[in-house]
Amino acid sequence: LGTSVVEGIGIGVVVSVGDQCQMGRIVRSAGKENHETPLSKEILRVVYTMTCLAILTGVIVILGWYFWLRVGEIKCILFLYMKINTFFKKIKYMLKKKLNTC
């Protein structure tokens, strides 16, 4: 796995095999579960920060939308109340005028 000879003549000396050779150490270190580099720590910190900001933004938008609808609902109710009140005042005025003319 470590050396490929395509053609020719050569003499090789085996120093170590298996997990003791260089390829074995590379494979063993790649298989370790907990190897955090400074770059991976920084990436994880950025991901956590962006996630918190996204959640916070979502909460702010939802709360703002909720309170905006509540204010809009109150304005709508007040507008309808004003229209109904005006309508009944007109009817009252017309009835009063009709009763006074009789």
N, CA, C and O atoms as a MOPAC input file, in Angstrom:
PM7 MOZYME 1SCF
protein

 N      0.82000 1    -1.18900 1     0.00000 1
 C      0.00000 1     0.00000 1     0.00000 1
 C      0.86600 1     1.25600 1     0.00000 1
 O      0.47900 1     2.28000 1    -0.56400 1
 N      2.02900 1     1.18000 1     0.62700 1
 C      2.86800 1     2.36100 1     0.75200 1
 C      3.78400 1     2.57500 1    -0.43800 1
 O      4.09700 1     3.71900 1    -0.76600 1
 N      4.22400 1     1.50700 1    -1.09600 1
 C      5.17600 1     1.63300 1    -2.20000 1
 C      4.68300 1     0.84400 1    -3.39000 1
 O      4.20900 1    -0.28300 1    -3.25100 1
 N      4.79600 1     1.44700 1    -4.57000 1
 C      4.43100 1     0.75400 1    -5.80200 1
 C      5.64300 1     0.72100 1    -6.71900 1
 O      6.20300 1     1.76500 1    -7.05500 1
 N      6.05000 1    -0.48100 1    -7.12500 1
 C      7.15600 1    -0.63900 1    -8.05900 1
 C      6.56100 1    -1.07300 1    -9.38100 1
 O      5.87100 1    -2.09000 1    -9.45600 1
 N      6.82900 1    -0.29600 1   -10.43300 1
 C      6.25200 1    -0.59300 1   -11.73100 1
 C      7.15500 1    -1.53300 1   -12.52100 1
 O      6.67900 1    -2.50800 1   -13.10300 1
 N      8.45600 1    -1.24500 1   -12.54300 1
 C      9.39500 1    -2.14000 1   -13.22700 1
 C     10.80200 1    -1.89500 1   -12.71700 1
 O     11.06600 1    -0.86900 1   -12.09100 1
 N     11.65500 1    -2.77400 1   -12.96300 1
 C     13.04100 1    -2.63500 1   -12.54100 1
 C     13.38800 1    -3.58400 1   -11.41000 1
 O     12.60800 1    -4.46000 1   -11.03900 1
 N     14.57700 1    -3.38300 1   -10.87600 1
 C     15.09400 1    -4.24800 1    -9.82300 1
 C     15.35900 1    -3.38100 1    -8.60600 1
 O     15.84000 1    -2.25500 1    -8.73300 1
 N     15.04600 1    -3.90100 1    -7.43000 1
 C     15.27900 1    -3.12000 1    -6.23000 1
 C     15.36600 1    -4.00700 1    -5.00600 1
 O     14.96600 1    -5.17100 1    -5.02500 1
 N     15.89500 1    -3.43400 1    -3.94700 1
 C     16.00100 1    -4.13100 1    -2.67600 1
 C     15.27000 1    -3.26600 1    -1.64800 1
 O     15.49200 1    -2.05700 1    -1.58000 1
 N     14.40100 1    -3.88600 1    -0.85100 1
 C     13.64800 1    -3.15400 1     0.15400 1
 C     13.94900 1    -3.65900 1     1.54500 1
 O     14.19100 1    -4.84700 1     1.75800 1
 N     13.92900 1    -2.74100 1     2.48300 1
 C     14.12900 1    -3.09500 1     3.88400 1
 C     12.83200 1    -2.75200 1     4.61800 1
 O     12.38300 1    -1.60600 1     4.59600 1
 N     12.25000 1    -3.72800 1     5.25100 1
 C     11.01400 1    -3.52200 1     6.00000 1
 C     11.38300 1    -3.09500 1     7.41300 1
 O     12.05100 1    -3.82700 1     8.14300 1
 N     10.93500 1    -1.89000 1     7.79000 1
 C     11.24100 1    -1.34700 1     9.11000 1
 C     10.09900 1    -1.62600 1    10.08000 1
 O     10.32600 1    -2.00100 1    11.23100 1
 N      8.87000 1    -1.44000 1     9.60500 1
 C      7.70900 1    -1.71700 1    10.45100 1
 C      6.52300 1    -2.08800 1     9.57500 1
 O      6.46400 1    -1.73900 1     8.39700 1
 N      5.59300 1    -2.79500 1    10.16800 1
 C      4.40300 1    -3.23500 1     9.43200 1
 C      3.16000 1    -2.94500 1    10.26700 1
 O      3.23800 1    -2.72300 1    11.47600 1
 N      2.01200 1    -2.95300 1     9.58900 1
 C      0.74200 1    -2.79100 1    10.29500 1
 C      0.57000 1    -1.40400 1    10.88200 1
 O      0.84100 1    -0.39900 1    10.22400 1
 N      0.11000 1    -1.35600 1    12.14300 1
 C     -0.15300 1    -0.07700 1    12.80600 1
 C      1.12000 1     0.67800 1    13.16800 1
 O      1.05700 1     1.87200 1    13.46100 1
 N      2.27500 1     0.01400 1    13.15600 1
 C      3.52500 1     0.68100 1    13.51000 1
 C      4.13800 1     1.46100 1    12.35000 1
 O      4.99000 1     2.32000 1    12.57800 1
 N      3.72500 1     1.18300 1    11.11200 1
 C      4.29000 1     1.91400 1     9.97400 1
 C      3.59900 1     3.27200 1     9.82400 1
 O      2.61600 1     3.55200 1    10.51000 1
 N      4.11000 1     4.10000 1     8.93900 1
 C      3.58900 1     5.45700 1     8.74100 1
 C      2.13400 1     5.43300 1     8.28600 1
 O      1.32400 1     6.19900 1     8.80700 1
 N      1.78000 1     4.57600 1     7.33100 1
 C      0.39400 1     4.49000 1     6.85100 1
 C     -0.53800 1     4.03600 1     7.97300 1
 O     -1.66500 1     4.52200 1     8.07600 1
 N     -0.07800 1     3.11200 1     8.80900 1
 C     -0.88400 1     2.64500 1     9.93500 1
 C     -1.15400 1     3.74800 1    10.93600 1
 O     -2.25700 1     3.83600 1    11.47600 1
 N     -0.15100 1     4.60500 1    11.19900 1
 C     -0.34700 1     5.72800 1    12.11800 1
 C     -1.32500 1     6.75700 1    11.54500 1
 O     -2.12200 1     7.33700 1    12.28300 1
 N     -1.26500 1     6.98300 1    10.23400 1
 C     -2.19000 1     7.93400 1     9.59200 1
 C     -3.61900 1     7.42000 1     9.68600 1
 O     -4.53100 1     8.17200 1    10.02900 1
 N     -3.81400 1     6.14600 1     9.38400 1
 C     -5.15200 1     5.55600 1     9.45700 1
 C     -5.67200 1     5.57800 1    10.89100 1
 O     -6.84200 1     5.88100 1    11.12200 1
 N     -4.82500 1     5.26300 1    11.83800 1
 C     -5.22900 1     5.24700 1    13.23900 1
 C     -5.60500 1     6.66100 1    13.71100 1
 O     -6.59500 1     6.82700 1    14.42300 1
 N     -4.82600 1     7.67500 1    13.32100 1
 C     -5.13500 1     9.04300 1    13.75000 1
 C     -6.39400 1     9.57900 1    13.05700 1
 O     -7.11900 1    10.38900 1    13.63400 1
 N     -6.65100 1     9.13300 1    11.83500 1
 C     -7.86600 1     9.56700 1    11.13400 1
 C     -9.10400 1     8.93100 1    11.74700 1
 O    -10.19900 1     9.48600 1    11.64900 1
 N     -8.94200 1     7.78300 1    12.37500 1
 C    -10.07800 1     7.10200 1    12.97800 1
 C    -10.41100 1     7.57000 1    14.36700 1
 O    -11.39800 1     7.10700 1    14.93900 1
 N     -9.63300 1     8.47000 1    14.94000 1
 C     -9.92300 1     8.97700 1    16.27800 1
 C    -11.20200 1     9.80100 1    16.25500 1
 O    -11.46200 1    10.55200 1    15.31500 1
 N    -11.99000 1     9.64500 1    17.30700 1
 C    -13.27800 1    10.33200 1    17.39000 1
 C    -13.12200 1    11.81200 1    17.72200 1
 O    -13.74500 1    12.65900 1    17.08100 1
 N    -12.31300 1    12.12500 1    18.69600 1
 C    -12.24800 1    13.48600 1    19.21400 1
 C    -10.93000 1    14.14600 1    18.82800 1
 O     -9.98400 1    14.16000 1    19.61500 1
 N    -10.87000 1    14.68100 1    17.64300 1
 C     -9.69500 1    15.45800 1    17.24000 1
 C    -10.18700 1    16.81200 1    16.72800 1
 O    -10.53200 1    16.97100 1    15.55700 1
 N    -10.20600 1    17.77900 1    17.64500 1
 C    -10.66500 1    19.12100 1    17.30800 1
 C     -9.47100 1    20.01300 1    17.00400 1
 O     -8.55700 1    20.17400 1    17.81300 1
 N     -9.51400 1    20.57600 1    15.82900 1
 C     -8.47800 1    21.52400 1    15.44300 1
 C     -8.97400 1    22.93000 1    15.76300 1
 O    -10.17200 1    23.11200 1    15.97800 1
 N     -8.10400 1    23.92000 1    15.80000 1
 C     -8.55900 1    25.29700 1    16.01500 1
 C     -9.56400 1    25.75400 1    14.94800 1
 O    -10.48700 1    26.51500 1    15.24200 1
 N     -9.37700 1    25.28700 1    13.71300 1
 C    -10.30500 1    25.66500 1    12.64900 1
 C    -11.69000 1    25.07000 1    12.90200 1
 O    -12.69800 1    25.75700 1    12.73600 1
 N    -11.74700 1    23.79900 1    13.30200 1
 C    -13.05300 1    23.18800 1    13.55200 1
 C    -13.73600 1    23.82900 1    14.75500 1
 O    -14.96100 1    23.95300 1    14.76800 1
 N    -12.96900 1    24.24000 1    15.76500 1
 C    -13.54600 1    24.93700 1    16.90800 1
 C    -14.12800 1    26.28600 1    16.48600 1
 O    -15.21400 1    26.66600 1    16.92400 1
 N    -13.40600 1    26.99600 1    15.64200 1
 C    -13.87300 1    28.30300 1    15.17300 1
 C    -15.11600 1    28.16100 1    14.30100 1
 O    -16.04900 1    28.95600 1    14.41700 1
 N    -15.13600 1    27.15700 1    13.43100 1
 C    -16.31000 1    26.91200 1    12.58500 1
 C    -17.51600 1    26.59600 1    13.45200 1
 O    -18.61100 1    27.09400 1    13.19300 1
 N    -17.33100 1    25.78000 1    14.47400 1
 C    -18.41500 1    25.42800 1    15.38100 1
 C    -18.92800 1    26.65900 1    16.13000 1
 O    -20.13300 1    26.80500 1    16.33300 1
 N    -18.02200 1    27.53800 1    16.53700 1
 C    -18.42600 1    28.76600 1    17.22100 1
 C    -19.24500 1    29.66400 1    16.29000 1
 O    -20.24700 1    30.24600 1    16.70700 1
 N    -18.81800 1    29.77500 1    15.03300 1
 C    -19.55800 1    30.59100 1    14.06200 1
 C    -20.93700 1    29.99200 1    13.80500 1
 O    -21.92400 1    30.72100 1    13.70200 1
 N    -21.00800 1    28.66900 1    13.70100 1
 C    -22.30000 1    28.01200 1    13.46500 1
 C    -23.23300 1    28.25200 1    14.64400 1
 O    -24.40800 1    28.55600 1    14.43600 1
 N    -22.74700 1    28.12500 1    15.87100 1
 C    -23.57300 1    28.39000 1    17.04800 1
 C    -24.04100 1    29.84000 1    17.07200 1
 O    -25.20300 1    30.11100 1    17.37600 1
 N    -23.15500 1    30.76600 1    16.75600 1
 C    -23.51400 1    32.18600 1    16.75800 1
 C    -24.58900 1    32.47300 1    15.71900 1
 O    -25.56600 1    33.16300 1    16.01000 1
 N    -24.41300 1    31.94900 1    14.51100 1
 C    -25.39700 1    32.18000 1    13.44800 1
 C    -26.74200 1    31.54000 1    13.79400 1
 O    -27.79400 1    32.10600 1    13.49700 1
 N    -26.70900 1    30.36600 1    14.41900 1
 C    -27.94800 1    29.69700 1    14.82300 1
 C    -28.68000 1    30.52200 1    15.87200 1
 O    -29.89500 1    30.70000 1    15.78800 1
 N    -27.94400 1    31.02500 1    16.86100 1
 C    -28.57000 1    31.86600 1    17.89300 1
 C    -29.14500 1    33.13800 1    17.28900 1
 O    -30.24400 1    33.55500 1    17.65400 1
 N    -28.41600 1    33.75600 1    16.37500 1
 C    -28.92400 1    34.97300 1    15.72700 1
 C    -30.17700 1    34.68300 1    14.90100 1
 O    -31.11000 1    35.48600 1    14.88600 1
 N    -30.19900 1    33.54800 1    14.21800 1
 C    -31.36800 1    33.18800 1    13.41100 1
 C    -32.58300 1    32.94800 1    14.30100 1
 O    -33.68600 1    33.39300 1    13.98300 1
 N    -32.38400 1    32.24700 1    15.41000 1
 C    -33.49300 1    31.99700 1    16.32700 1
 C    -33.98600 1    33.29900 1    16.94300 1
 O    -35.19300 1    33.51900 1    17.03900 1
 N    -33.07500 1    34.15600 1    17.35900 1
 C    -33.43800 1    35.44300 1    17.94400 1
 C    -34.18900 1    36.30700 1    16.93200 1
 O    -35.18600 1    36.94000 1    17.27900 1
 N    -33.72300 1    36.33700 1    15.70000 1
 C    -34.40500 1    37.10400 1    14.65700 1
 C    -35.81300 1    36.56000 1    14.42700 1
 O    -36.76300 1    37.32800 1    14.27800 1
 N    -35.94300 1    35.24300 1    14.39800 1
 C    -37.25800 1    34.63500 1    14.22500 1
 C    -38.20700 1    34.99300 1    15.34700 1
 O    -39.37400 1    35.29600 1    15.10100 1
 N    -37.72100 1    34.96300 1    16.58000 1
 C    -38.56400 1    35.31500 1    17.72100 1
 C    -38.98000 1    36.78100 1    17.64800 1
 O    -40.13700 1    37.11100 1    17.90700 1
 N    -38.05400 1    37.65100 1    17.30000 1
 C    -38.37500 1    39.07800 1    17.18900 1
 C    -39.41200 1    39.31100 1    16.09600 1
 O    -40.34800 1    40.08800 1    16.28700 1
 N    -39.25600 1    38.65000 1    14.96000 1
 C    -40.20800 1    38.81900 1    13.85400 1
 C    -41.58700 1    38.30700 1    14.25800 1
 O    -42.59400 1    38.96200 1    13.99200 1
 N    -41.63800 1    37.14900 1    14.89500 1
 C    -42.93200 1    36.59100 1    15.29400 1
 C    -43.60600 1    37.47300 1    16.33600 1
 O    -44.80600 1    37.73000 1    16.23800 1
 N    -42.84800 1    37.94500 1    17.34100 1
 C    -43.44100 1    38.82800 1    18.34600 1
 C    -43.87800 1    40.15600 1    17.73600 1
 O    -44.94900 1    40.66900 1    18.06200 1
 N    -43.05500 1    40.71100 1    16.85500 1
 C    -43.43000 1    41.95400 1    16.18400 1
 C    -44.67800 1    41.78600 1    15.35000 1
 O    -45.55800 1    42.64700 1    15.35500 1
 N    -44.75800 1    40.67800 1    14.63300 1
 C    -45.93100 1    40.39800 1    13.80800 1
 C    -47.17300 1    40.24800 1    14.68500 1
 O    -48.24100 1    40.76200 1    14.35400 1
 N    -47.02200 1    39.53800 1    15.80900 1
 C    -48.14200 1    39.32900 1    16.71600 1
 C    -48.65300 1    40.65700 1    17.26600 1
 O    -49.85500 1    40.92300 1    17.23000 1
 N    -47.73800 1    41.50100 1    17.77800 1
 C    -48.16900 1    42.77000 1    18.34900 1
 C    -48.66200 1    43.73000 1    17.28000 1
 O    -49.55100 1    44.54000 1    17.54100 1
 N    -48.09900 1    43.65200 1    16.07700 1
 C    -48.58200 1    44.49600 1    14.98500 1
 C    -50.01000 1    44.11600 1    14.63300 1
 O    -50.84000 1    44.99100 1    14.38700 1
 N    -50.31000 1    42.80600 1    14.60700 1
 C    -51.67200 1    42.37400 1    14.33100 1
 C    -52.61800 1    42.80300 1    15.44800 1
 O    -53.76000 1    43.18800 1    15.19600 1
 N    -52.13000 1    42.73100 1    16.68600 1
 C    -52.98400 1    43.13700 1    17.80100 1
 C    -53.31100 1    44.62600 1    17.69700 1
 O    -54.45900 1    45.02300 1    17.89500 1
 N    -52.31400 1    45.44900 1    17.38800 1
 C    -52.56300 1    46.88500 1    17.22900 1
 C    -53.47000 1    47.10500 1    16.03200 1
 O    -54.39500 1    47.91500 1    16.08900 1
 N    -53.20600 1    46.38100 1    14.94000 1
 C    -54.06200 1    46.50200 1    13.76300 1
 C    -55.48300 1    46.06200 1    14.05500 1
 O    -56.43600 1    46.63900 1    13.53000 1
 N    -55.63400 1    45.03400 1    14.89600 1
 C    -56.95900 1    44.56300 1    15.26700 1
 C    -57.69200 1    45.61800 1    16.07600 1
 O    -58.88100 1    45.85200 1    15.85700 1
 N    -56.99800 1    46.25500 1    17.00600 1
 C    -57.61300 1    47.30600 1    17.82100 1
 C    -58.01900 1    48.48300 1    16.94200 1
 O    -59.11000 1    49.03300 1    17.08900 1
 N    -57.13100 1    48.86100 1    16.02900 1
 C    -57.47000 1    49.96400 1    15.12000 1
 C    -58.67900 1    49.59800 1    14.27100 1
 O    -59.54500 1    50.43500 1    14.01700 1
 N    -58.73100 1    48.34500 1    13.83400 1
 C    -59.85200 1    47.89900 1    13.01000 1
 C    -61.14400 1    47.93500 1    13.81600 1
 O    -62.18000 1    48.38100 1    13.32400 1
 N    -61.07600 1    47.45900 1    15.06600 1
 C    -62.26400 1    47.47600 1    15.92400 1
 C    -62.70200 1    48.91600 1    16.18500 1
 O    -63.89400 1    49.22000 1    16.13600 1
 N    -61.74600 1    49.80100 1    16.46100 1
 C    -62.09000 1    51.20700 1    16.68800 1
 C    -62.69200 1    51.83000 1    15.43900 1
 O    -63.63900 1    52.61200 1    15.52900 1
 N    -62.15000 1    51.49000 1    14.27500 1
 C    -62.68300 1    52.01800 1    13.02000 1
 C    -64.12400 1    51.53600 1    12.81500 1
 O    -64.99900 1    52.32100 1    12.45000 1
 N    -64.36500 1    50.23400 1    13.05400 1
 C    -65.72200 1    49.71500 1    12.91300 1
 C    -66.66100 1    50.34500 1    13.93300 1
 O    -67.80800 1    50.65300 1    13.60700 1
 N    -66.19800 1    50.53800 1    15.15100 1
 C    -67.00600 1    51.18800 1    16.17600 1
 C    -67.37900 1    52.60400 1    15.74800 1
 O    -68.52500 1    53.02000 1    15.91200 1
 N    -66.41900 1    53.34300 1    15.20100 1
 C    -66.69400 1    54.70000 1    14.74700 1
 C    -67.71900 1    54.69500 1    13.61800 1
 O    -68.62700 1    55.52600 1    13.59900 1
 N    -67.57700 1    53.77100 1    12.68500 1
 C    -68.52500 1    53.71100 1    11.56000 1
 C    -69.93300 1    53.35200 1    12.04000 1
 O    -70.91300 1    53.95500 1    11.60200 1
 N    -70.03300 1    52.36900 1    12.94100 1
 C    -71.34800 1    51.97000 1    13.45400 1
 C    -71.95900 1    53.09700 1    14.27300 1
 O    -73.15400 1    53.37600 1    14.16800 1
 N    -71.13600 1    53.74000 1    15.08700 1
 C    -71.62200 1    54.85600 1    15.89700 1
 C    -72.11500 1    55.99500 1    15.00300 1
 O    -73.16800 1    56.57700 1    15.26200 1
 N    -71.36800 1    56.30700 1    13.97200 1
 C    -71.77600 1    57.35600 1    13.03400 1
 C    -73.07600 1    56.97600 1    12.33900 1
 O    -73.96000 1    57.81600 1    12.17700 1
 N    -73.19900 1    55.73200 1    11.93200 1
 C    -74.41600 1    55.25200 1    11.27100 1
 C    -75.63300 1    55.42700 1    12.19300 1
 O    -76.67200 1    55.92200 1    11.75600 1
 N    -75.50800 1    55.02300 1    13.46600 1
 C    -76.63200 1    55.15400 1    14.38600 1
 C    -76.92100 1    56.61700 1    14.72200 1
 O    -78.07900 1    56.97100 1    14.94800 1
 N    -75.90800 1    57.46600 1    14.76000 1
 C    -76.14100 1    58.89600 1    14.98800 1
 C    -76.92400 1    59.50500 1    13.82900 1
 O    -77.79100 1    60.35400 1    14.03600 1
 N    -76.61400 1    59.06900 1    12.60400 1
 C    -77.35500 1    59.56100 1    11.43200 1
 C    -78.81000 1    59.11900 1    11.49600 1
 O    -79.71900 1    59.89600 1    11.20300 1
 N    -79.02000 1    57.87000 1    11.88100 1
 C    -80.39800 1    57.37000 1    11.99100 1
 C    -81.14500 1    58.14900 1    13.08200 1
 O    -82.29500 1    58.54500 1    12.89300 1
 N    -80.48600 1    58.36200 1    14.21200 1
 C    -81.09400 1    59.10800 1    15.31000 1
 C    -81.43700 1    60.52900 1    14.86500 1
 O    -82.51100 1    61.04200 1    15.17500 1
 N    -80.51100 1    61.15900 1    14.13400 1
 C    -80.74200 1    62.51600 1    13.63100 1
 C    -81.92300 1    62.53900 1    12.67000 1
 O    -82.77100 1    63.42900 1    12.74000 1
 N    -81.97600 1    61.54100 1    11.75700 1
 C    -83.07100 1    61.51000 1    10.78200 1
 C    -84.40400 1    61.24900 1    11.48000 1
 O    -85.40900 1    61.86100 1    11.11800 1
 N    -84.44000 1    60.36100 1    12.46600 1
 C    -85.67700 1    60.10500 1    13.19200 1
 C    -86.13200 1    61.33400 1    13.98200 1
 O    -87.32000 1    61.65500 1    14.02500 1
 N    -85.17000 1    62.01400 1    14.60500 1
 C    -85.48500 1    63.20900 1    15.37600 1
 C    -86.04900 1    64.29400 1    14.45800 1
 O    -87.00900 1    64.98100 1    14.80600 1
 N    -85.44300 1    64.43600 1    13.29300 1
 C    -85.88500 1    65.43100 1    12.33700 1
 C    -87.28100 1    65.09400 1    11.84000 1
 O    -88.11700 1    65.98500 1    11.69100 1
 N    -87.54700 1    63.79600 1    11.57600 1
 C    -88.84800 1    63.37800 1    11.10200 1
 C    -89.90100 1    63.57000 1    12.17300 1
 O    -91.02100 1    63.98200 1    11.87200 1
 N    -89.56200 1    63.27900 1    13.41100 1
 C    -90.53000 1    63.44000 1    14.49600 1
 C    -90.83000 1    64.91400 1    14.76500 1
 O    -91.95200 1    65.26700 1    15.13000 1
 N    -89.84500 1    65.75400 1    14.58800 1
 C    -90.06100 1    67.18700 1    14.81300 1
 C    -90.88600 1    67.82000 1    13.71200 1
 O    -91.56500 1    68.81900 1    13.95100 1
 N    -90.84500 1    67.26400 1    12.51300 1
 C    -91.60300 1    67.85400 1    11.40100 1
 C    -93.07600 1    67.43900 1    11.44800 1
 O    -93.90800 1    68.10100 1    10.82800 1
 N    -93.40900 1    66.40300 1    12.13600 1
 C    -94.80600 1    65.93800 1    12.16800 1
 C    -95.66500 1    66.78300 1    13.00500 1
 O    -96.86000 1    66.51700 1    13.12700 1

